[in-house]
Amino acid sequence: MSDYIQLTNISKTFGKQTVLQPLTMGFEEGMIHGIIGRNGSGKTVLMKMILGILQPTTGTVIVGDKRIGKDVDFPESAGAIIETIEFIPYMSAYQNLADIAAMRGNLSKTQIKEVLEMVGLGNVGGKHVSKFSMGMRQRLAIAQAVMESPKLLILDEPMNGMDEKGVEEMRQLILARKAAGTTIILSSHNIEDIRILCDQVYRIDAGVVMRK
């Protein structure tokens, strides 16, 4: 398969601090790519540049055949969990997803309910998010990332706060998305997530990316 994401000589600095050293690499289409590294190593910055949330200081980011920041501001078909997803607490899980879908696309009520079922929230879709545990909120975050069946998924610590059952269920969901042809970039501090899910693993240390 070809690379779905191509990074050419990208780097990122904030003031005098270099957060990501110059990097040229590709992420192959339809695979799960793991990124590991300590907090502050540059993982989230790299993910944000791929998504167009941050612009690289140098270099180019191409997703599909579109240059991010030039041809398009953001990848045309992408879902993501980056840091904490803020949902409206006094609205239900269903209402939160429906509002996001209204901004981004045109999902039917049935499709939104199916996504809630997919992440194990089908029986609490009408419950206010303020009543959700951390694990339930994380399931809802995964729901908003996958609900439009994007070609690209970027998941930064997607299983945070989940119990063992939740982790296993979400692993199976991620593998199902891979089987459907989605290109996935996954960051996790849980080495078992990386071992079970990822086809290729990269380590970031002090802004330097190394293939494991």
Secondary structure as the mmCIF struct_conf table of DSSP 4:
data_model
#
loop_
_struct_conf.conf_type_id
_struct_conf.id
_struct_conf.beg_label_comp_id
_struct_conf.beg_label_asym_id
_struct_conf.beg_label_seq_id
_struct_conf.end_label_comp_id
_struct_conf.end_label_asym_id
_struct_conf.end_label_seq_id
STRN STRN1 ASP A 3 PHE A 14
TURN_TY1_P TURN_TY1_P1 GLY A 15 LYS A 16
STRN STRN2 GLN A 17 GLU A 28
TURN_TY1_P TURN_TY1_P2 GLU A 29 GLY A 30
STRN STRN3 ILE A 32 ILE A 36
TURN_TY1_P TURN_TY1_P3 ASN A 39 GLY A 40
BEND BEND1 SER A 41 GLY A 42
HELX_RH_AL_P HELX_RH_AL_P1 LYS A 43 LEU A 51
TURN_TY1_P TURN_TY1_P4 GLY A 52 GLY A 52
BEND BEND2 ILE A 53 LEU A 54
BEND BEND3 THR A 57 THR A 57
STRN STRN4 THR A 58 VAL A 63
TURN_TY1_P TURN_TY1_P5 GLY A 64 ASP A 65
STRN STRN5 LYS A 66 ARG A 67
STRN STRN6 ILE A 68 ILE A 68
TURN_TY1_P TURN_TY1_P6 GLY A 69 ASP A 71
STRN STRN7 VAL A 72 VAL A 72
BEND BEND4 ASP A 73 PHE A 74
BEND BEND5 GLU A 76 SER A 77
STRN STRN8 ALA A 78 ILE A 81
BEND BEND6 GLU A 83 GLU A 83
TURN_TY1_P TURN_TY1_P7 PRO A 89 TYR A 90
BEND BEND7 MET A 91 MET A 91
STRN STRN9 SER A 92 SER A 92
HELX_RH_AL_P HELX_RH_AL_P2 ALA A 93 ARG A 104
HELX_RH_AL_P HELX_RH_AL_P3 LYS A 109 MET A 118
TURN_TY1_P TURN_TY1_P8 VAL A 119 GLY A 120
HELX_RH_3T_P HELX_RH_3T_P1 GLY A 122 VAL A 124
TURN_TY1_P TURN_TY1_P9 GLY A 125 GLY A 126
BEND BEND8 LYS A 127 LYS A 127
STRN STRN10 HIS A 128 HIS A 128
HELX_RH_3T_P HELX_RH_3T_P2 VAL A 129 LYS A 131
HELX_RH_AL_P HELX_RH_AL_P4 MET A 134 VAL A 146
TURN_TY1_P TURN_TY1_P10 MET A 147 GLU A 148
BEND BEND9 LYS A 151 LYS A 151
STRN STRN11 LEU A 152 ASP A 156
BEND BEND10 GLU A 157 GLU A 157
TURN_TY1_P TURN_TY1_P11 PRO A 158 GLY A 161
HELX_RH_AL_P HELX_RH_AL_P5 GLU A 164 ALA A 179
TURN_TY1_P TURN_TY1_P12 ALA A 180 GLY A 181
STRN STRN12 THR A 183 SER A 187
BEND BEND11 HIS A 189 HIS A 189
HELX_RH_AL_P HELX_RH_AL_P6 ILE A 191 LEU A 197
BEND BEND12 ASP A 199 ASP A 199
STRN STRN13 GLN A 200 ASP A 205
TURN_TY1_P TURN_TY1_P13 ALA A 206 GLY A 207
STRN STRN14 VAL A 208 ARG A 211
#
